[in-house]
């Protein structure tokens, strides 16, 4: 039987385009199908009259691993991407009105800790030494040559990437990160509540209170001091680069090409059917969409066993990502970093999960914690001249007990904007020229991510 393609990939996110580039380099005939008019999925942005907010991902952590990808592709990353090092790492607004911008430099940060809580300086440097050992393992992997693509699945090949001299000292630290929750980990180094919050708020990403969150999340703040990176042109620059590479190797990319279903012969995928009725055949089909969407939408004719449906349905999703975007007519001087944490007291943040989130309730704006991202801080080209684009993430459940997101999303976003105006960004509300409120239900519709959880499965 003749096939149209060796492989069809559904979804032009970073994963789909990476797979396309690697397979096309090996000589396979590859087609990538994307429902939207842009690449990237959750690593993308869109343009509204010159305002270009990020859709999901906001910076690159562990950028060394991208160099390993380009090594596999026999290409130079610098020919495709221009990184900016984010510094300050982020800005923190504390509940009592204090604020601090956290520098990337370890010793400058140490001075900031000294100003906040002198008793925690020793703990800070101990924290840096310990977590630095784990970072050394990651850095060592980046320095060792990559095996050939065909050998990537061999444990013996992957083991050669690990520097044993770095891995052995890091072992006790990895055990500490693994057996402690985030709260215990942070408290083992710091005693001051301000400092504990600076180094222990990443449970917001997990959708759990700090005492229920995996200690490994403590690496995120440390890695920020090693370098968060941001690509010129926004996060969409990464999938754009991968798309260009895949196409240069011979892969085909179709935008606005929605897949209706995966075509099956017995239990084997043999191609796809597009929403316009076109059928394309392939030796293999790769779905780069959420597993729930793949099984329940793309494999709707598969007559899946009941246990498969139940298993997929029970897969816990990560925290939803309710957010809103705003375009400002003028820049705000109060924004001093690419990302800011508008914080509450630790106990208040942890209580949000049990008192509101787990019960399907939405707190009042004044009780929330927010991540405020300004892509135009590092790349002014992501907003019209003299203007600013912001992306605000907050905590909120997918299913509301008493409300419908579609009915309240805009009003709720404005309540948050007015609170942020009073709390830390004077003049914010009056400068809003454009606003797009995207609750979890809307993100699910836009990107086909179950429950609006762009971190995927928990």
N, C-alpha and C positions, 0 to 999 in steps of 0.2 A: 504493500500500500504506500502510495506517495503522500507525503505530508507537506503542508504549506510552510511549516516551521519546525525546527528542532524543539524549541521551547517558546511558550507564550507565558509572559509574566503579567499578572493582573495587578495594577497599581504602580505608579511611578514615584513612590516614596524613595527614601534613601536606600532602604533594603532592596527594593525591586530594581533600582537603577544600578546598585552595586553588583547584584547578581547578573544583571544584563551585561555590564561591562566585563566582568570576569569570564562569563560564558562566551561572549562574542570574541574576546581575545583568544580563546581556545579554538575559534573557528566555527562555532555553532551559529546557526541561523536563528536569531532571537527577535521576538516582537514584544514590545512593552505597550500595554493598553492602559490609558488613564481616563477616568470619567470627567475630570475637571479640565479647565483650559490652561492649567499650569502644572508644573511638576512639584514634587516635594512632600505632598501629604501634610503631615504635622510639622514638617521642617520647610516652611514656605512663608510667603507673605502675599498680600494682594494690594492693589493700587486703587485708592479712591481720591481722585483729584490731587494726586501727588503725595498723599499720606499713604505710607506703606507699612502697616503694622505686621508683626510676626503672627503667624497662625498658631504656633505651638512652641517649638524649641526656641530658646532665647540666647543661648551661647553654647560654645563647644567646650566640654570638659574632657581631659585626657586626649588632647589633640595629637599626641604622639602616635596614636593608633591610626590616624588618617595617613600619616607618613608610611605606615606599614602597608596600608591598602595601595597607595601609589607605588610602593616598591613592588608589590605583586603585579601591578599593571605595567611595570617597567617605565614609569613616567615620573616626572618631577612635580610635586604638589605646587611649587611656586609658579609653575606655568599656568595654573588653573585657578588658584585661590590666593587672595591677599588677606592675611590675618591682621587683626588689631588686638593687642593685648589689653584686656580690660583692667584699668587701674584708675580710681579705687575699685576694689573688688565689689563692694556694695555700700550703700548708705543705710544706717539704721535710725529710725525714729522710735524712741522709747516712750512708754505710756505716760511718764511724768514730764514730757516735753524735751528731754535731752535728745541730742542727735549726734551721730558720729559717722564719718566716712572712713571706711576701713581700707588702708593702703595694702598693696600687694606685698611690698617688701617686709620680710619677717621681722627685722629689727625696728622698722618704723611702726609696724603693728604692735611690737612689744612695748614701744613707748606709749602707744594709745592705750594698751592694757594698764600700763603704769599710771596713766592719768585717771583711768576709771577705777581701778582696784589694785593698788600696789602689791597687796598680798597674793595676787594671782600671777605675778610675773614669772616666778619660778615654775609654776604649773604650766604656764603657756609654753615656756621653752622645753619642758618635759614632753608636753603634747606634740610640739614640733619634731622633737627627736624621735618619739615613738612612731608617729604617723609617717614621718619621713622615711622610715625603714620600709613601710609598705609602698610608698611612692617610688623608692629605689628599685623595687621589683618591677613595677610598671615601666619605669624608665629603662631598665635593663632589657625588658622585652622589646622595647622600641629600638634599641641599639643593635640587637642581634639580627642577622639576616633572616628573611622569611623563607620558608620552604616553598617549593613549587606548588602551584595551585592544586595539582592532583594529589599532593601529599598532605594537604591541610587537615584531613580527617584522621591522620595517623598520630596516635599519642606520642610515639617516639619522636616524630618531627616537631610536634608542639612542645614537648619537654625540652628540646634544644633551645627554645626561645627563652627559657627561664634561667636567669643567672643564679646558680646555687649559692654563691658567696653572699648574694643579697637576700636570697629567699630564707636562709637559715636564721639570720638575726630578726627577720620580719615575722617568723612563725609565732613567737609569744604574743606579739601585737595583734596578729590576725586572730589568734585564739581569744584575746581580750575583746576584740571587735565582735567576734562571733557569739560569745557567751553572755555579753552584757547588752542591755537595752541602751538606747541613746541617752536617756536621763542618767543612768548609772555611769556610763562612759564619761560624759561631760563632767559630772560631779566629782569624778575621780581626779580631775585636773584643776577644776575651778570651784571657788566657793561663792563668788559674788554673783547675784542674780542677773546683773547686766551682762557680765561676761558669759555666764551660762547660757543666756539667750543668744548671744552672738555666735557661739559655737554649737548650739543645739536646737536650732529651729527647723532643721531639714525634715523633721517628721511631717511638716506641712506637705511635702512631696508624697509621702506615703499614705496620708489620710489617717494617721493614727496619733494618739497622744504620745509624748516622748517616752513614757514608761512602758509602752507597748511596741515601740519602734526598734527595729534591728540596729545594733550599734554601728554596723558598717556605714550607715548614713553619715556618721561623724567624719568620714573621709571627704565628704563633699566640700565642707568649708576649708579643710586643709588644702585640697587640690586647687581651690580658688587662689590660694597664695602661691601656688606653683604656676598658676596661669589659667584663667578663663580666657577664651579667645572668641573673637567675633569677626566673621568674614565681611569684607567690604561688599556692599550691595545687599546686606541682610542674609539671613539664614538660607534663603532660597538660592544663594550663590553656590551652596554645596550640591544640591540635586541638579542645578543647571550644569555644573562642571561634570558631574557623573553622567548626565544625559549626553553631553557633548562627547565625552570619552567613549561611551557605549556606541554612539552613532559613528564615531571615527573608526571604531573596530568593526562596523558593519551592522550593528543592531538597528532595528526600526522602532520608532516611537510614534504612537498615535495619541494625540490629545483629543478630548471630547469624544472618546470612544468608550461608551459604557457597556460593560459586560452584563448580559442578562443571566447567563448560566454557564456552567462548565458542562461540556458535552461528554457523556459517558458511553462506554461500550462495556457492558457488564459492570465490573468494579473498577475499570481503568479509565482515567481521564484521557480523552483523545482530541480535545480542542475546546473552543468556546463559541458561544452564540452571543452576538452583540444585540443591543436593544433595538437596532434597526433591522434585525433579522439576518444579518450576514453571519455565516458560519465559517470559522477558521480552524483548520486541523493542525495538530502538533503531536510530537512524540511524548512531550511532557508539558504539564501546566503547573505553574507556580503562582500561588495566590499570596500577594503581599498585603492583603487586607486583614482586618480583625478576624479571629477564628470564628466568632459567632456569625459574622456576616458571610464568611466563606461557607460554613456548614448549613446555615438556615436560609440563605438567599441564593448563593451561587450553586449550591448542591441541592436545590429544592426538589429535584427530580430523582435524587439518589436512593430514595427509600431506605434511609439510614436506620439501623437498629435502634430500638428505644433507648438502650443503655448509652449509645453514642450521643443522642440528642440530650439526654439527661446530664451526661458528663459535661458537654459543652455549655449547656445552659447554667450549670452550677459553677463554672469557672468564675472566680471572683475578679471583678475588674478593679483596676487601680482607682485612686481618688478621681472623681470627676473634676473637670477643669472649667468651672464657671468663670467667665471673664468679660471684660468690655474694653473696647478700643476707643480712644478719643484723639481727634486732631485739634490742636490748639492754634489760635490765630497769632499768638506770640509765645515766645519761650519763657519758661519759668526759671528764675534765678535760684529758686530753692532746690532744684534738682541738681545734684552734685556727683552723680554716678550713673552708670548704665542701668543698674538695678538698685532698688531700695526696698527695705523691709519696714513696713509700718506695723509696729509690734504692740502687743498687749503684755501684761504680766503673764509669766509662764503658767501659773495655775489657771488663769482665765482662758488662755489658749487651749490648754488641755481639757478644760471643762466644756469647751465648744463641741468637742466630739461626742461626749456622753449626754450633755444637756440638750443639744440641738441636732447635730449631724446624724447620730444614730437613730434619732426619733423622727427624722424627716422634717425637721423644723428649720426655719431660717431666722437667725438672730437679727437684731437691729444693726445697722451699719456701724454704729459707735462701738459695738462689741467685737468687731471682726479684726482679723489680721490680713494684711494685703502685701502682695508683691507688685511693685510698680516698675515696669521696664520701659526705658526710653531708648529705642533703637537709634534714634537720631542724635543721641548724646555722643556716640562714637562715629556715626556716619550721618552727617547732616543731610546727605542726599536722599534720605528716606522720608523726608518731609519737605514741603515747599520752602523756598528761601525765607528765613526768619521765623519759621513756624516749627512745630514740634508734634511728634506722634507718640502716644503712650499706650501701653498695654497693661491692664490691671487684672491680676488673678486673685480670687478670694476663695473662701471655703464655703461649699454649699452642696447639699445632697442632690442626687439625680432625681429621686422621687420625693416631691414635697407632699406632706400629709394633708395640708389644708388649701394649698394653692396650686395653680398651674403656671409653670415657668413662662409659657407663651403670653400669659396675661399680665405678668408682673415684671418681666425682665427689664424693660426700659425704665419703669418707675424705680425699681430697685437700684439700677445702675446710677440714676440721678441722685438717689439718696446717698449712695457711696461717694459720688463725686462731691456732693455738698459737705459730707463729713471730712473727706480728705482735704478739701479747701480750708475748712476751719482748723483741722488738726495739724497739717504740715505743708500744704501747698496754697498759700494765699493767692487769690485771683484765678484759681483753676476753673471754677464753675463759669465765670464770666468770659473765659477765653475759649470755651468749647465751641468749635466751629462744625464739628462732625462727631457723631457717636454711633457705635455699633455694639449693642449688647448681645453677647453670645452665651446663653446658659447651656448646661450640659445637653439638653434636648436638641438645641439648635446645632451644637457642635456635632452631635450624632448624625443629624441630617446632612450637614455639609461634608463631613469627612468619612461617613460610614464607620465611625468608631463607637462601639457599644457603650452605652451610658455616658457618652461624652468623655471617656477616660483615655486621654491621649498618651498615657504611660502604658496602655495595654492591659495585660492580665497582671493581677497583683502577685 
